[in-house]
């Protein structure tokens, strides 16, 4: 009998709301740890000048390659589209996923 194959690590894609009201897109294996790093000034250069930050939106359980593609897709969205995601627009999220990852 063979040992079970370890599952691949999963990532979270997220949008942070910065103190100035802007939105920052990123990915993390541990969202809580990543937000703490951002707020400690160890995050992205963009967020360091806009502290504190808080999670505005997130979707977990993404395979690593998908997470990177989704992060790029989120960064390409307009502010209005990002705000639609934050407000719960699931149709937009499905479109972003489909466009970024391919498929039907």
Secondary structure, 3 states (H helix, E strand, C coil): CCCCCCCCCEEEEEEEEECCCCEEEEEECCHHHHHHHHHHHHCCHHHHCCCCEEEEEEEEEEEHHHHHHHHHHHHHCCHHHHHHHHCCCHHHHHHHHHHHHCCC
